[in-house]
Amino acid sequence: MEAIRTNGKNKVPVIAVDEEELRTHVSEVVRQSVEETLNGLLDAEADTLCQARRYERNADRASTRAGHYERNLQTKAGTV
């Protein structure tokens, strides 16, 4: 974003917005939001299926829910 300027006779502040930079920033925010939401949903589903939270230990169960592998998903918001 450029510095505030005046348009001459009326001395009204004018702000120039770089639309491409704004679009890029908004796209990244959306992509991060999609990624966080999907990861939260996957963790919740794994908690339910395993009946345990990640790294949880208790006397009734000898094993833990641990481990994962990386995977990418292509979305309109970008790769998450």
mmCIF file of the N, C-alpha and C atoms, coordinates in Angstrom:
data_MODEL
# 
_entry.id   MODEL 
# 
loop_
_atom_site.group_PDB 
_atom_site.id 
_atom_site.type_symbol 
_atom_site.label_atom_id 
_atom_site.label_alt_id 
_atom_site.label_comp_id 
_atom_site.label_asym_id 
_atom_site.label_entity_id 
_atom_site.label_seq_id 
_atom_site.pdbx_PDB_ins_code 
_atom_site.Cartn_x 
_atom_site.Cartn_y 
_atom_site.Cartn_z 
_atom_site.occupancy 
_atom_site.B_iso_or_equiv 
_atom_site.pdbx_formal_charge 
_atom_site.auth_seq_id 
_atom_site.auth_comp_id 
_atom_site.auth_asym_id 
_atom_site.auth_atom_id 
_atom_site.pdbx_PDB_model_num 
ATOM 1   N N  . MET A 1 1  ? 0.848   -1.159  0.000  1.00 0.00 ? 1  MET A N  1 
ATOM 2   C CA . MET A 1 1  ? 0.000   0.000   0.000  1.00 0.00 ? 1  MET A CA 1 
ATOM 3   C C  . MET A 1 1  ? 0.902   1.232   0.000  1.00 0.00 ? 1  MET A C  1 
ATOM 4   N N  . GLU A 1 2  ? 0.523   2.202   -0.806 1.00 0.00 ? 2  GLU A N  1 
ATOM 5   C CA . GLU A 1 2  ? 1.300   3.433   -0.896 1.00 0.00 ? 2  GLU A CA 1 
ATOM 6   C C  . GLU A 1 2  ? 0.937   4.384   0.238  1.00 0.00 ? 2  GLU A C  1 
ATOM 7   N N  . ALA A 1 3  ? 1.771   5.395   0.418  1.00 0.00 ? 3  ALA A N  1 
ATOM 8   C CA . ALA A 1 3  ? 1.504   6.406   1.441  1.00 0.00 ? 3  ALA A CA 1 
ATOM 9   C C  . ALA A 1 3  ? 0.267   7.219   1.065  1.00 0.00 ? 3  ALA A C  1 
ATOM 10  N N  . ILE A 1 4  ? -0.355  7.821   2.053  1.00 0.00 ? 4  ILE A N  1 
ATOM 11  C CA . ILE A 1 4  ? -1.536  8.659   1.822  1.00 0.00 ? 4  ILE A CA 1 
ATOM 12  C C  . ILE A 1 4  ? -1.115  9.921   1.068  1.00 0.00 ? 4  ILE A C  1 
ATOM 13  N N  . ARG A 1 5  ? -1.884  10.263  0.026  1.00 0.00 ? 5  ARG A N  1 
ATOM 14  C CA . ARG A 1 5  ? -1.633  11.468  -0.764 1.00 0.00 ? 5  ARG A CA 1 
ATOM 15  C C  . ARG A 1 5  ? -2.894  12.326  -0.744 1.00 0.00 ? 5  ARG A C  1 
ATOM 16  N N  . THR A 1 6  ? -2.787  13.520  -1.217 1.00 0.00 ? 6  THR A N  1 
ATOM 17  C CA . THR A 1 6  ? -3.988  14.349  -1.392 1.00 0.00 ? 6  THR A CA 1 
ATOM 18  C C  . THR A 1 6  ? -4.213  14.539  -2.882 1.00 0.00 ? 6  THR A C  1 
ATOM 19  N N  . ASN A 1 7  ? -5.475  14.778  -3.266 1.00 0.00 ? 7  ASN A N  1 
ATOM 20  C CA . ASN A 1 7  ? -5.788  14.899  -4.689 1.00 0.00 ? 7  ASN A CA 1 
ATOM 21  C C  . ASN A 1 7  ? -5.716  16.335  -5.205 1.00 0.00 ? 7  ASN A C  1 
ATOM 22  N N  . GLY A 1 8  ? -5.158  17.229  -4.469 1.00 0.00 ? 8  GLY A N  1 
ATOM 23  C CA . GLY A 1 8  ? -4.970  18.588  -4.951 1.00 0.00 ? 8  GLY A CA 1 
ATOM 24  C C  . GLY A 1 8  ? -5.922  19.583  -4.336 1.00 0.00 ? 8  GLY A C  1 
ATOM 25  N N  . LYS A 1 9  ? -6.988  19.923  -5.055 1.00 0.00 ? 9  LYS A N  1 
ATOM 26  C CA . LYS A 1 9  ? -7.838  21.034  -4.622 1.00 0.00 ? 9  LYS A CA 1 
ATOM 27  C C  . LYS A 1 9  ? -8.647  20.770  -3.363 1.00 0.00 ? 9  LYS A C  1 
ATOM 28  N N  . ASN A 1 10 ? -9.171  19.582  -3.146 1.00 0.00 ? 10 ASN A N  1 
ATOM 29  C CA . ASN A 1 10 ? -10.020 19.321  -1.980 1.00 0.00 ? 10 ASN A CA 1 
ATOM 30  C C  . ASN A 1 10 ? -9.250  18.801  -0.770 1.00 0.00 ? 10 ASN A C  1 
ATOM 31  N N  . LYS A 1 11 ? -8.011  18.461  -0.937 1.00 0.00 ? 11 LYS A N  1 
ATOM 32  C CA . LYS A 1 11 ? -7.169  17.937  0.147  1.00 0.00 ? 11 LYS A CA 1 
ATOM 33  C C  . LYS A 1 11 ? -7.798  16.715  0.825  1.00 0.00 ? 11 LYS A C  1 
ATOM 34  N N  . VAL A 1 12 ? -8.430  15.862  0.028  1.00 0.00 ? 12 VAL A N  1 
ATOM 35  C CA . VAL A 1 12 ? -9.027  14.624  0.531  1.00 0.00 ? 12 VAL A CA 1 
ATOM 36  C C  . VAL A 1 12 ? -7.960  13.538  0.460  1.00 0.00 ? 12 VAL A C  1 
ATOM 37  N N  . PRO A 1 13 ? -7.740  12.789  1.555  1.00 0.00 ? 13 PRO A N  1 
ATOM 38  C CA . PRO A 1 13 ? -6.732  11.725  1.507  1.00 0.00 ? 13 PRO A CA 1 
ATOM 39  C C  . PRO A 1 13 ? -7.099  10.654  0.469  1.00 0.00 ? 13 PRO A C  1 
ATOM 40  N N  . VAL A 1 14 ? -6.115  10.223  -0.283 1.00 0.00 ? 14 VAL A N  1 
ATOM 41  C CA . VAL A 1 14 ? -6.302  9.176   -1.278 1.00 0.00 ? 14 VAL A CA 1 
ATOM 42  C C  . VAL A 1 14 ? -5.341  8.048   -0.936 1.00 0.00 ? 14 VAL A C  1 
ATOM 43  N N  . ILE A 1 15 ? -5.868  6.838   -0.883 1.00 0.00 ? 15 ILE A N  1 
ATOM 44  C CA . ILE A 1 15 ? -5.034  5.675   -0.583 1.00 0.00 ? 15 ILE A CA 1 
ATOM 45  C C  . ILE A 1 15 ? -5.035  4.765   -1.802 1.00 0.00 ? 15 ILE A C  1 
ATOM 46  N N  . ALA A 1 16 ? -3.862  4.405   -2.268 1.00 0.00 ? 16 ALA A N  1 
ATOM 47  C CA . ALA A 1 16 ? -3.748  3.480   -3.393 1.00 0.00 ? 16 ALA A CA 1 
ATOM 48  C C  . ALA A 1 16 ? -3.572  2.070   -2.844 1.00 0.00 ? 16 ALA A C  1 
ATOM 49  N N  . VAL A 1 17 ? -4.383  1.152   -3.327 1.00 0.00 ? 17 VAL A N  1 
ATOM 50  C CA . VAL A 1 17 ? -4.327  -0.234  -2.876 1.00 0.00 ? 17 VAL A CA 1 
ATOM 51  C C  . VAL A 1 17 ? -3.832  -1.100  -4.023 1.00 0.00 ? 17 VAL A C  1 
ATOM 52  N N  . ASP A 1 18 ? -2.826  -1.892  -3.758 1.00 0.00 ? 18 ASP A N  1 
ATOM 53  C CA . ASP A 1 18 ? -2.318  -2.844  -4.745 1.00 0.00 ? 18 ASP A CA 1 
ATOM 54  C C  . ASP A 1 18 ? -3.236  -4.062  -4.711 1.00 0.00 ? 18 ASP A C  1 
ATOM 55  N N  . GLU A 1 19 ? -4.130  -4.147  -5.698 1.00 0.00 ? 19 GLU A N  1 
ATOM 56  C CA . GLU A 1 19 ? -5.134  -5.210  -5.700 1.00 0.00 ? 19 GLU A CA 1 
ATOM 57  C C  . GLU A 1 19 ? -4.513  -6.601  -5.767 1.00 0.00 ? 19 GLU A C  1 
ATOM 58  N N  . GLU A 1 20 ? -3.439  -6.754  -6.515 1.00 0.00 ? 20 GLU A N  1 
ATOM 59  C CA . GLU A 1 20 ? -2.792  -8.068  -6.627 1.00 0.00 ? 20 GLU A CA 1 
ATOM 60  C C  . GLU A 1 20 ? -2.209  -8.496  -5.280 1.00 0.00 ? 20 GLU A C  1 
ATOM 61  N N  . GLU A 1 21 ? -1.573  -7.561  -4.582 1.00 0.00 ? 21 GLU A N  1 
ATOM 62  C CA . GLU A 1 21 ? -1.023  -7.864  -3.259 1.00 0.00 ? 21 GLU A CA 1 
ATOM 63  C C  . GLU A 1 21 ? -2.146  -8.221  -2.284 1.00 0.00 ? 21 GLU A C  1 
ATOM 64  N N  . LEU A 1 22 ? -3.236  -7.484  -2.345 1.00 0.00 ? 22 LEU A N  1 
ATOM 65  C CA . LEU A 1 22 ? -4.391  -7.761  -1.488 1.00 0.00 ? 22 LEU A CA 1 
ATOM 66  C C  . LEU A 1 22 ? -4.968  -9.139  -1.789 1.00 0.00 ? 22 LEU A C  1 
ATOM 67  N N  . ARG A 1 23 ? -5.134  -9.450  -3.083 1.00 0.00 ? 23 ARG A N  1 
ATOM 68  C CA . ARG A 1 23 ? -5.650  -10.762 -3.487 1.00 0.00 ? 23 ARG A CA 1 
ATOM 69  C C  . ARG A 1 23 ? -4.741  -11.888 -2.985 1.00 0.00 ? 23 ARG A C  1 
ATOM 70  N N  . THR A 1 24 ? -3.437  -11.701 -3.131 1.00 0.00 ? 24 THR A N  1 
ATOM 71  C CA . THR A 1 24 ? -2.473  -12.710 -2.681 1.00 0.00 ? 24 THR A CA 1 
ATOM 72  C C  . THR A 1 24 ? -2.575  -12.916 -1.175 1.00 0.00 ? 24 THR A C  1 
ATOM 73  N N  . HIS A 1 25 ? -2.663  -11.832 -0.432 1.00 0.00 ? 25 HIS A N  1 
ATOM 74  C CA . HIS A 1 25 ? -2.752  -11.924 1.026  1.00 0.00 ? 25 HIS A CA 1 
ATOM 75  C C  . HIS A 1 25 ? -4.041  -12.629 1.450  1.00 0.00 ? 25 HIS A C  1 
ATOM 76  N N  . VAL A 1 26 ? -5.162  -12.240 0.857  1.00 0.00 ? 26 VAL A N  1 
ATOM 77  C CA . VAL A 1 26 ? -6.447  -12.863 1.198  1.00 0.00 ? 26 VAL A CA 1 
ATOM 78  C C  . VAL A 1 26 ? -6.423  -14.343 0.833  1.00 0.00 ? 26 VAL A C  1 
ATOM 79  N N  . SER A 1 27 ? -5.858  -14.687 -0.325 1.00 0.00 ? 27 SER A N  1 
ATOM 80  C CA . SER A 1 27 ? -5.771  -16.090 -0.741 1.00 0.00 ? 27 SER A CA 1 
ATOM 81  C C  . SER A 1 27 ? -4.970  -16.914 0.262  1.00 0.00 ? 27 SER A C  1 
ATOM 82  N N  . GLU A 1 28 ? -3.877  -16.357 0.765  1.00 0.00 ? 28 GLU A N  1 
ATOM 83  C CA . GLU A 1 28 ? -3.050  -17.078 1.739  1.00 0.00 ? 28 GLU A CA 1 
ATOM 84  C C  . GLU A 1 28 ? -3.800  -17.255 3.056  1.00 0.00 ? 28 GLU A C  1 
ATOM 85  N N  . VAL A 1 29 ? -4.538  -16.242 3.482  1.00 0.00 ? 29 VAL A N  1 
ATOM 86  C CA . VAL A 1 29 ? -5.329  -16.349 4.709  1.00 0.00 ? 29 VAL A CA 1 
ATOM 87  C C  . VAL A 1 29 ? -6.393  -17.433 4.549  1.00 0.00 ? 29 VAL A C  1 
ATOM 88  N N  . VAL A 1 30 ? -7.055  -17.466 3.400  1.00 0.00 ? 30 VAL A N  1 
ATOM 89  C CA . VAL A 1 30 ? -8.069  -18.495 3.137  1.00 0.00 ? 30 VAL A CA 1 
ATOM 90  C C  . VAL A 1 30 ? -7.425  -19.877 3.126  1.00 0.00 ? 30 VAL A C  1 
ATOM 91  N N  . ARG A 1 31 ? -6.278  -20.016 2.448  1.00 0.00 ? 31 ARG A N  1 
ATOM 92  C CA . ARG A 1 31 ? -5.590  -21.309 2.379  1.00 0.00 ? 31 ARG A CA 1 
ATOM 93  C C  . ARG A 1 31 ? -5.219  -21.806 3.774  1.00 0.00 ? 31 ARG A C  1 
ATOM 94  N N  . GLN A 1 32 ? -4.672  -20.917 4.606  1.00 0.00 ? 32 GLN A N  1 
ATOM 95  C CA . GLN A 1 32 ? -4.302  -21.304 5.968  1.00 0.00 ? 32 GLN A CA 1 
ATOM 96  C C  . GLN A 1 32 ? -5.528  -21.702 6.779  1.00 0.00 ? 32 GLN A C  1 
ATOM 97  N N  . SER A 1 33 ? -6.608  -20.988 6.604  1.00 0.00 ? 33 SER A N  1 
ATOM 98  C CA . SER A 1 33 ? -7.847  -21.301 7.321  1.00 0.00 ? 33 SER A CA 1 
ATOM 99  C C  . SER A 1 33 ? -8.386  -22.666 6.911  1.00 0.00 ? 33 SER A C  1 
ATOM 100 N N  . VAL A 1 34 ? -8.366  -22.951 5.615  1.00 0.00 ? 34 VAL A N  1 
ATOM 101 C CA . VAL A 1 34 ? -8.811  -24.259 5.118  1.00 0.00 ? 34 VAL A CA 1 
ATOM 102 C C  . VAL A 1 34 ? -7.926  -25.357 5.692  1.00 0.00 ? 34 VAL A C  1 
ATOM 103 N N  . GLU A 1 35 ? -6.616  -25.146 5.681  1.00 0.00 ? 35 GLU A N  1 
ATOM 104 C CA . GLU A 1 35 ? -5.679  -26.144 6.202  1.00 0.00 ? 35 GLU A CA 1 
ATOM 105 C C  . GLU A 1 35 ? -5.920  -26.411 7.687  1.00 0.00 ? 35 GLU A C  1 
ATOM 106 N N  . GLU A 1 36 ? -6.067  -25.362 8.481  1.00 0.00 ? 36 GLU A N  1 
ATOM 107 C CA . GLU A 1 36 ? -6.298  -25.530 9.922  1.00 0.00 ? 36 GLU A CA 1 
ATOM 108 C C  . GLU A 1 36 ? -7.622  -26.238 10.192 1.00 0.00 ? 36 GLU A C  1 
ATOM 109 N N  . THR A 1 37 ? -8.654  -25.890 9.424  1.00 0.00 ? 37 THR A N  1 
ATOM 110 C CA . THR A 1 37 ? -9.963  -26.519 9.600  1.00 0.00 ? 37 THR A CA 1 
ATOM 111 C C  . THR A 1 37 ? -9.903  -28.001 9.261  1.00 0.00 ? 37 THR A C  1 
ATOM 112 N N  . LEU A 1 38 ? -9.297  -28.339 8.118  1.00 0.00 ? 38 LEU A N  1 
ATOM 113 C CA . LEU A 1 38 ? -9.191  -29.748 7.729  1.00 0.00 ? 38 LEU A CA 1 
ATOM 114 C C  . LEU A 1 38 ? -8.369  -30.546 8.731  1.00 0.00 ? 38 LEU A C  1 
ATOM 115 N N  . ASN A 1 39 ? -7.250  -29.985 9.196  1.00 0.00 ? 39 ASN A N  1 
ATOM 116 C CA . ASN A 1 39 ? -6.434  -30.689 10.186 1.00 0.00 ? 39 ASN A CA 1 
ATOM 117 C C  . ASN A 1 39 ? -7.206  -30.905 11.485 1.00 0.00 ? 39 ASN A C  1 
ATOM 118 N N  . GLY A 1 40 ? -7.979  -29.914 11.899 1.00 0.00 ? 40 GLY A N  1 
ATOM 119 C CA . GLY A 1 40 ? -8.804  -30.063 13.102 1.00 0.00 ? 40 GLY A CA 1 
ATOM 120 C C  . GLY A 1 40 ? -9.844  -31.156 12.942 1.00 0.00 ? 40 GLY A C  1 
ATOM 121 N N  . LEU A 1 41 ? -10.493 -31.190 11.773 1.00 0.00 ? 41 LEU A N  1 
ATOM 122 C CA . LEU A 1 41 ? -11.490 -32.234 11.513 1.00 0.00 ? 41 LEU A CA 1 
ATOM 123 C C  . LEU A 1 41 ? -10.855 -33.620 11.482 1.00 0.00 ? 41 LEU A C  1 
ATOM 124 N N  . LEU A 1 42 ? -9.691  -33.735 10.846 1.00 0.00 ? 42 LEU A N  1 
ATOM 125 C CA . LEU A 1 42 ? -9.002  -35.028 10.793 1.00 0.00 ? 42 LEU A CA 1 
ATOM 126 C C  . LEU A 1 42 ? -8.570  -35.486 12.184 1.00 0.00 ? 42 LEU A C  1 
ATOM 127 N N  . ASP A 1 43 ? -8.065  -34.569 13.003 1.00 0.00 ? 43 ASP A N  1 
ATOM 128 C CA . ASP A 1 43 ? -7.681  -34.919 14.374 1.00 0.00 ? 43 ASP A CA 1 
ATOM 129 C C  . ASP A 1 43 ? -8.889  -35.366 15.185 1.00 0.00 ? 43 ASP A C  1 
ATOM 130 N N  . ALA A 1 44 ? -10.006 -34.659 15.034 1.00 0.00 ? 44 ALA A N  1 
ATOM 131 C CA . ALA A 1 44 ? -11.218 -35.030 15.774 1.00 0.00 ? 44 ALA A CA 1 
ATOM 132 C C  . ALA A 1 44 ? -11.716 -36.407 15.342 1.00 0.00 ? 44 ALA A C  1 
ATOM 133 N N  . GLU A 1 45 ? -11.660 -36.680 14.041 1.00 0.00 ? 45 GLU A N  1 
ATOM 134 C CA . GLU A 1 45 ? -12.090 -37.996 13.553 1.00 0.00 ? 45 GLU A CA 1 
ATOM 135 C C  . GLU A 1 45 ? -11.168 -39.096 14.076 1.00 0.00 ? 45 GLU A C  1 
ATOM 136 N N  . ALA A 1 46 ? -9.862  -38.847 14.075 1.00 0.00 ? 46 ALA A N  1 
ATOM 137 C CA . ALA A 1 46 ? -8.912  -39.834 14.596 1.00 0.00 ? 46 ALA A CA 1 
ATOM 138 C C  . ALA A 1 46 ? -9.129  -40.055 16.089 1.00 0.00 ? 46 ALA A C  1 
ATOM 139 N N  . ASP A 1 47 ? -9.398  -38.982 16.839 1.00 0.00 ? 47 ASP A N  1 
ATOM 140 C CA . ASP A 1 47 ? -9.692  -39.112 18.275 1.00 0.00 ? 47 ASP A CA 1 
ATOM 141 C C  . ASP A 1 47 ? -10.881 -40.039 18.491 1.00 0.00 ? 47 ASP A C  1 
ATOM 142 N N  . THR A 1 48 ? -11.922 -39.847 17.685 1.00 0.00 ? 48 THR A N  1 
ATOM 143 C CA . THR A 1 48 ? -13.132 -40.657 17.817 1.00 0.00 ? 48 THR A CA 1 
ATOM 144 C C  . THR A 1 48 ? -12.866 -42.112 17.447 1.00 0.00 ? 48 THR A C  1 
ATOM 145 N N  . LEU A 1 49 ? -12.209 -42.323 16.321 1.00 0.00 ? 49 LEU A N  1 
ATOM 146 C CA . LEU A 1 49 ? -11.945 -43.690 15.864 1.00 0.00 ? 49 LEU A CA 1 
ATOM 147 C C  . LEU A 1 49 ? -11.044 -44.459 16.824 1.00 0.00 ? 49 LEU A C  1 
ATOM 148 N N  . CYS A 1 50 ? -10.036 -43.784 17.354 1.00 0.00 ? 50 CYS A N  1 
ATOM 149 C CA . CYS A 1 50 ? -9.075  -44.442 18.247 1.00 0.00 ? 50 CYS A CA 1 
ATOM 150 C C  . CYS A 1 50 ? -9.514  -44.396 19.705 1.00 0.00 ? 50 CYS A C  1 
ATOM 151 N N  . GLN A 1 51 ? -10.548 -43.637 19.982 1.00 0.00 ? 51 GLN A N  1 
ATOM 152 C CA . GLN A 1 51 ? -11.017 -43.422 21.349 1.00 0.00 ? 51 GLN A CA 1 
ATOM 153 C C  . GLN A 1 51 ? -9.888  -42.919 22.245 1.00 0.00 ? 51 GLN A C  1 
ATOM 154 N N  . ALA A 1 52 ? -9.077  -42.038 21.669 1.00 0.00 ? 52 ALA A N  1 
ATOM 155 C CA . ALA A 1 52 ? -7.958  -41.445 22.406 1.00 0.00 ? 52 ALA A CA 1 
ATOM 156 C C  . ALA A 1 52 ? -7.494  -40.190 21.689 1.00 0.00 ? 52 ALA A C  1 
ATOM 157 N N  . ARG A 1 53 ? -7.009  -39.235 22.470 1.00 0.00 ? 53 ARG A N  1 
ATOM 158 C CA . ARG A 1 53 ? -6.373  -38.075 21.871 1.00 0.00 ? 53 ARG A CA 1 
ATOM 159 C C  . ARG A 1 53 ? -4.931  -38.421 21.553 1.00 0.00 ? 53 ARG A C  1 
ATOM 160 N N  . ARG A 1 54 ? -4.314  -37.589 20.745 1.00 0.00 ? 54 ARG A N  1 
ATOM 161 C CA . ARG A 1 54 ? -2.930  -37.829 20.357 1.00 0.00 ? 54 ARG A CA 1 
ATOM 162 C C  . ARG A 1 54 ? -2.043  -37.937 21.597 1.00 0.00 ? 54 ARG A C  1 
ATOM 163 N N  . TYR A 1 55 ? -1.213  -38.965 21.647 1.00 0.00 ? 55 TYR A N  1 
ATOM 164 C CA . TYR A 1 55 ? -0.248  -39.245 22.728 1.00 0.00 ? 55 TYR A CA 1 
ATOM 165 C C  . TYR A 1 55 ? -0.906  -39.539 24.077 1.00 0.00 ? 55 TYR A C  1 
ATOM 166 N N  . GLU A 1 56 ? -2.204  -39.767 24.095 1.00 0.00 ? 56 GLU A N  1 
ATOM 167 C CA . GLU A 1 56 ? -2.906  -40.034 25.355 1.00 0.00 ? 56 GLU A CA 1 
ATOM 168 C C  . GLU A 1 56 ? -2.559  -41.430 25.875 1.00 0.00 ? 56 GLU A C  1 
ATOM 169 N N  . ARG A 1 57 ? -2.344  -41.522 27.155 1.00 0.00 ? 57 ARG A N  1 
ATOM 170 C CA . ARG A 1 57 ? -2.100  -42.808 27.818 1.00 0.00 ? 57 ARG A CA 1 
ATOM 171 C C  . ARG A 1 57 ? -3.075  -42.940 28.978 1.00 0.00 ? 57 ARG A C  1 
ATOM 172 N N  . ASN A 1 58 ? -3.503  -44.151 29.223 1.00 0.00 ? 58 ASN A N  1 
ATOM 173 C CA . ASN A 1 58 ? -4.296  -44.411 30.424 1.00 0.00 ? 58 ASN A CA 1 
ATOM 174 C C  . ASN A 1 58 ? -4.122  -45.868 30.825 1.00 0.00 ? 58 ASN A C  1 
ATOM 175 N N  . ALA A 1 59 ? -4.609  -46.221 31.978 1.00 0.00 ? 59 ALA A N  1 
ATOM 176 C CA . ALA A 1 59 ? -4.404  -47.571 32.515 1.00 0.00 ? 59 ALA A CA 1 
ATOM 177 C C  . ALA A 1 59 ? -5.147  -48.630 31.715 1.00 0.00 ? 59 ALA A C  1 
ATOM 178 N N  . ASP A 1 60 ? -6.231  -48.271 31.060 1.00 0.00 ? 60 ASP A N  1 
ATOM 179 C CA . ASP A 1 60 ? -7.027  -49.245 30.306 1.00 0.00 ? 60 ASP A CA 1 
ATOM 180 C C  . ASP A 1 60 ? -6.427  -49.607 28.956 1.00 0.00 ? 60 ASP A C  1 
ATOM 181 N N  . ARG A 1 61 ? -5.492  -48.824 28.489 1.00 0.00 ? 61 ARG A N  1 
ATOM 182 C CA . ARG A 1 61 ? -4.953  -49.080 27.166 1.00 0.00 ? 61 ARG A CA 1 
ATOM 183 C C  . ARG A 1 61 ? -3.435  -49.003 27.202 1.00 0.00 ? 61 ARG A C  1 
ATOM 184 N N  . ALA A 1 62 ? -2.796  -49.966 26.567 1.00 0.00 ? 62 ALA A N  1 
ATOM 185 C CA . ALA A 1 62 ? -1.339  -50.012 26.568 1.00 0.00 ? 62 ALA A CA 1 
ATOM 186 C C  . ALA A 1 62 ? -0.735  -49.139 25.465 1.00 0.00 ? 62 ALA A C  1 
ATOM 187 N N  . SER A 1 63 ? -1.445  -48.965 24.370 1.00 0.00 ? 63 SER A N  1 
ATOM 188 C CA . SER A 1 63 ? -0.881  -48.225 23.245 1.00 0.00 ? 63 SER A CA 1 
ATOM 189 C C  . SER A 1 63 ? -1.350  -46.767 23.248 1.00 0.00 ? 63 SER A C  1 
ATOM 190 N N  . THR A 1 64 ? -0.758  -45.986 22.372 1.00 0.00 ? 64 THR A N  1 
ATOM 191 C CA . THR A 1 64 ? -1.132  -44.578 22.236 1.00 0.00 ? 64 THR A CA 1 
ATOM 192 C C  . THR A 1 64 ? -1.521  -44.299 20.793 1.00 0.00 ? 64 THR A C  1 
ATOM 193 N N  . ARG A 1 65 ? -2.198  -43.199 20.604 1.00 0.00 ? 65 ARG A N  1 
ATOM 194 C CA . ARG A 1 65 ? -2.466  -42.737 19.240 1.00 0.00 ? 65 ARG A CA 1 
ATOM 195 C C  . ARG A 1 65 ? -1.315  -41.822 18.875 1.00 0.00 ? 65 ARG A C  1 
ATOM 196 N N  . ALA A 1 66 ? -0.422  -42.308 18.055 1.00 0.00 ? 66 ALA A N  1 
ATOM 197 C CA . ALA A 1 66 ? 0.742   -41.518 17.675 1.00 0.00 ? 66 ALA A CA 1 
ATOM 198 C C  . ALA A 1 66 ? 1.059   -41.780 16.210 1.00 0.00 ? 66 ALA A C  1 
ATOM 199 N N  . GLY A 1 67 ? 1.779   -40.869 15.639 1.00 0.00 ? 67 GLY A N  1 
ATOM 200 C CA . GLY A 1 67 ? 2.223   -41.036 14.266 1.00 0.00 ? 67 GLY A CA 1 
ATOM 201 C C  . GLY A 1 67 ? 1.275   -40.422 13.263 1.00 0.00 ? 67 GLY A C  1 
ATOM 202 N N  . HIS A 1 68 ? 1.835   -40.024 12.155 1.00 0.00 ? 68 HIS A N  1 
ATOM 203 C CA . HIS A 1 68 ? 1.074   -39.476 11.048 1.00 0.00 ? 68 HIS A CA 1 
ATOM 204 C C  . HIS A 1 68 ? 1.984   -39.442 9.835  1.00 0.00 ? 68 HIS A C  1 
ATOM 205 N N  . TYR A 1 69 ? 1.425   -39.151 8.717  1.00 0.00 ? 69 TYR A N  1 
ATOM 206 C CA . TYR A 1 69 ? 2.242   -38.946 7.540  1.00 0.00 ? 69 TYR A CA 1 
ATOM 207 C C  . TYR A 1 69 ? 1.742   -37.700 6.811  1.00 0.00 ? 69 TYR A C  1 
ATOM 208 N N  . GLU A 1 70 ? 2.644   -37.079 6.094  1.00 0.00 ? 70 GLU A N  1 
ATOM 209 C CA . GLU A 1 70 ? 2.318   -35.850 5.376  1.00 0.00 ? 70 GLU A CA 1 
ATOM 210 C C  . GLU A 1 70 ? 1.571   -36.191 4.094  1.00 0.00 ? 70 GLU A C  1 
ATOM 211 N N  . ARG A 1 71 ? 0.586   -35.390 3.787  1.00 0.00 ? 71 ARG A N  1 
ATOM 212 C CA . ARG A 1 71 ? -0.113  -35.507 2.514  1.00 0.00 ? 71 ARG A CA 1 
ATOM 213 C C  . ARG A 1 71 ? -0.608  -34.118 2.137  1.00 0.00 ? 71 ARG A C  1 
ATOM 214 N N  . ASN A 1 72 ? -0.746  -33.892 0.860  1.00 0.00 ? 72 ASN A N  1 
ATOM 215 C CA . ASN A 1 72 ? -1.210  -32.600 0.365  1.00 0.00 ? 72 ASN A CA 1 
ATOM 216 C C  . ASN A 1 72 ? -2.554  -32.769 -0.308 1.00 0.00 ? 72 ASN A C  1 
ATOM 217 N N  . LEU A 1 73 ? -3.359  -31.734 -0.219 1.00 0.00 ? 73 LEU A N  1 
ATOM 218 C CA . LEU A 1 73 ? -4.667  -31.714 -0.843 1.00 0.00 ? 73 LEU A CA 1 
ATOM 219 C C  . LEU A 1 73 ? -4.746  -30.468 -1.709 1.00 0.00 ? 73 LEU A C  1 
ATOM 220 N N  . GLN A 1 74 ? -5.119  -30.649 -2.970 1.00 0.00 ? 74 GLN A N  1 
ATOM 221 C CA . GLN A 1 74 ? -5.261  -29.516 -3.880 1.00 0.00 ? 74 GLN A CA 1 
ATOM 222 C C  . GLN A 1 74 ? -6.667  -28.941 -3.742 1.00 0.00 ? 74 GLN A C  1 
ATOM 223 N N  . THR A 1 75 ? -6.774  -27.658 -3.418 1.00 0.00 ? 75 THR A N  1 
ATOM 224 C CA . THR A 1 75 ? -8.061  -26.982 -3.304 1.00 0.00 ? 75 THR A CA 1 
ATOM 225 C C  . THR A 1 75 ? -8.029  -25.716 -4.153 1.00 0.00 ? 75 THR A C  1 
ATOM 226 N N  . LYS A 1 76 ? -9.178  -25.088 -4.327 1.00 0.00 ? 76 LYS A N  1 
ATOM 227 C CA . LYS A 1 76 ? -9.213  -23.812 -5.049 1.00 0.00 ? 76 LYS A CA 1 
ATOM 228 C C  . LYS A 1 76 ? -8.426  -22.745 -4.303 1.00 0.00 ? 76 LYS A C  1 
ATOM 229 N N  . ALA A 1 77 ? -8.290  -22.920 -2.986 1.00 0.00 ? 77 ALA A N  1 
ATOM 230 C CA . ALA A 1 77 ? -7.536  -21.969 -2.170 1.00 0.00 ? 77 ALA A CA 1 
ATOM 231 C C  . ALA A 1 77 ? -6.037  -22.222 -2.253 1.00 0.00 ? 77 ALA A C  1 
ATOM 232 N N  . GLY A 1 78 ? -5.632  -23.343 -2.842 1.00 0.00 ? 78 GLY A N  1 
ATOM 233 C CA . GLY A 1 78 ? -4.224  -23.695 -2.951 1.00 0.00 ? 78 GLY A CA 1 
ATOM 234 C C  . GLY A 1 78 ? -3.957  -25.049 -2.326 1.00 0.00 ? 78 GLY A C  1 
ATOM 235 N N  . THR A 1 79 ? -2.697  -25.434 -2.277 1.00 0.00 ? 79 THR A N  1 
ATOM 236 C CA . THR A 1 79 ? -2.301  -26.709 -1.693 1.00 0.00 ? 79 THR A CA 1 
ATOM 237 C C  . THR A 1 79 ? -2.296  -26.587 -0.179 1.00 0.00 ? 79 THR A C  1 
ATOM 238 N N  . VAL A 1 80 ? -2.984  -27.517 0.479  1.00 0.00 ? 80 VAL A N  1 
ATOM 239 C CA . VAL A 1 80 ? -3.015  -27.527 1.945  1.00 0.00 ? 80 VAL A CA 1 
ATOM 240 C C  . VAL A 1 80 ? -2.518  -28.859 2.441  1.00 0.00 ? 80 VAL A C  1 
# 
